Amino acid sequence: MGGNMSGMISLLLVVAFMWFLLIRPQQKQAKKRAEMLTSLKVGDKIVTIGGICGVIRQLTDDKIFIEIADGIVIEMLRNSISSIDAGEEDLPNPFEEEDEDDEDVYYDEDEDDSIELDETKKDN
């Protein structure tokens, strides 16, 4: 009977070990994610699971509308949100045209820029 009792105790220890290492942290993470999804509001900067960054423009019960660029709004499921962006400073838009003066660059229209091929080296 003592062997049977030690087997039960070891089985309970294994179950408790699995609970504290696997199940409990996963439940905490799911609870934190659910709180994050319910706390979303218009104007939040977010990152989706697919890596799309944008600003929330409209919310419904299960969908959100995200502005990913000026005037471009996409519709996504609320569950596709990965995280709320910490609101760090905005990076400059790499596609925005800058007013540069091209006065320092001169092109000589008379110069012939054609490439001459060496006729002695032919592909076999």
C-alpha positions as CSV (number, residue, x, y, z in Angstrom):
1,M,0.0,0.0,0.0
2,G,3.0,2.3,0.6
3,G,4.1,1.9,-3.1
4,N,0.6,2.8,-4.3
5,M,0.6,6.0,-2.2
6,S,4.0,7.1,-3.4
7,G,2.9,6.6,-7.0
8,M,-0.2,8.8,-6.3
9,I,2.0,11.5,-4.7
10,S,4.4,11.5,-7.6
11,L,1.6,11.7,-10.1
12,L,0.1,14.7,-8.2
13,L,3.5,16.4,-8.2
14,V,3.8,16.0,-11.9
15,V,0.4,17.4,-12.5
16,A,1.1,20.4,-10.2
17,F,4.4,20.9,-11.9
18,M,2.7,21.0,-15.3
19,W,0.1,23.3,-14.0
20,F,2.5,25.9,-12.7
21,L,4.9,25.7,-15.7
22,L,2.5,25.4,-18.6
23,I,-1.2,26.0,-18.0
24,R,-1.1,28.9,-15.5
25,P,1.2,31.2,-17.5
26,Q,-0.9,30.5,-20.6
27,Q,-4.1,31.5,-18.8
28,K,-2.4,34.7,-17.5
29,Q,-1.3,35.6,-21.0
30,A,-4.8,34.9,-22.5
31,K,-6.3,37.1,-19.8
32,K,-3.9,39.9,-20.5
33,R,-4.6,39.7,-24.2
34,A,-8.4,39.8,-23.6
35,E,-8.0,42.9,-21.5
36,M,-5.8,44.5,-24.2
37,L,-8.5,43.8,-26.9
38,T,-11.3,45.2,-24.7
39,S,-9.3,48.4,-23.9
40,L,-8.8,49.4,-27.6
41,K,-10.0,52.9,-28.5
42,V,-10.1,55.1,-31.5
43,G,-6.7,56.8,-32.0
44,D,-4.6,53.9,-30.6
45,K,-1.5,53.0,-32.6
46,I,-1.5,49.2,-33.1
47,V,0.4,46.4,-34.7
48,T,-1.5,43.4,-36.2
49,I,-0.5,39.8,-36.1
50,G,0.6,40.2,-39.7
51,G,2.9,43.1,-38.8
52,I,0.8,45.9,-40.2
53,C,1.1,49.1,-38.2
54,G,-1.6,51.7,-38.1
55,V,-4.0,53.8,-36.2
56,I,-7.5,52.7,-35.2
57,R,-10.2,54.9,-36.9
58,Q,-13.4,53.0,-36.0
59,L,-14.3,50.1,-33.7
60,T,-17.2,47.6,-33.7
61,D,-17.8,44.6,-31.6
62,D,-15.7,42.2,-33.7
63,K,-14.1,44.4,-36.3
64,I,-11.7,47.4,-36.4
65,F,-10.9,49.9,-39.1
66,I,-7.2,50.8,-39.3
67,E,-5.6,53.7,-41.2
68,I,-2.3,52.4,-42.5
69,A,-1.4,55.5,-44.6
70,D,-3.0,58.8,-45.3
71,G,-6.5,58.0,-46.5
72,I,-6.0,54.3,-46.7
73,V,-8.2,52.4,-44.2
74,I,-8.5,48.6,-43.9
75,E,-11.0,46.5,-42.1
76,M,-9.7,43.7,-39.8
77,L,-11.0,41.4,-37.1
78,R,-10.4,42.6,-33.6
79,N,-8.6,39.3,-32.8
80,S,-5.9,40.1,-35.4
81,I,-4.4,42.8,-33.1
82,S,-1.0,41.8,-31.7
83,S,-0.2,44.7,-29.6
84,I,-0.8,48.4,-28.8
85,D,2.1,50.5,-29.9
86,A,3.8,52.3,-27.1
87,G,3.4,55.6,-28.9
88,E,7.0,56.3,-29.6
89,E,7.9,59.2,-31.9
90,D,6.8,59.0,-35.5
91,L,9.5,58.2,-38.1
92,P,9.7,60.3,-41.2
93,N,7.7,59.1,-44.1
94,P,10.2,57.7,-46.6
95,F,7.7,58.2,-49.5
96,E,7.2,61.8,-48.9
97,E,8.7,64.0,-51.6
98,E,11.4,66.4,-50.4
99,D,12.0,69.7,-51.9
100,E,15.6,69.3,-53.1
101,D,17.4,71.7,-55.3
102,D,19.1,69.9,-58.2
103,E,21.2,72.9,-59.0
104,D,24.4,71.0,-58.1
105,V,23.8,68.3,-60.7
106,Y,24.7,69.1,-64.3
107,Y,24.0,66.9,-67.3
108,D,25.9,67.2,-70.5
109,E,23.4,66.6,-73.3
110,D,26.1,66.5,-76.0
111,E,28.0,63.6,-74.4
112,D,27.2,60.1,-75.8
113,D,26.6,57.7,-72.9
114,S,26.2,54.6,-75.1
115,I,28.1,51.4,-74.2
116,E,30.4,50.0,-76.8
117,L,30.6,46.2,-77.0
118,D,33.9,44.6,-77.6
119,E,33.4,42.6,-80.8
120,T,36.4,40.3,-80.2
121,K,34.7,38.7,-77.1
122,K,31.7,36.8,-78.3
123,D,29.7,34.3,-76.4
124,N,30.2,30.8,-77.7
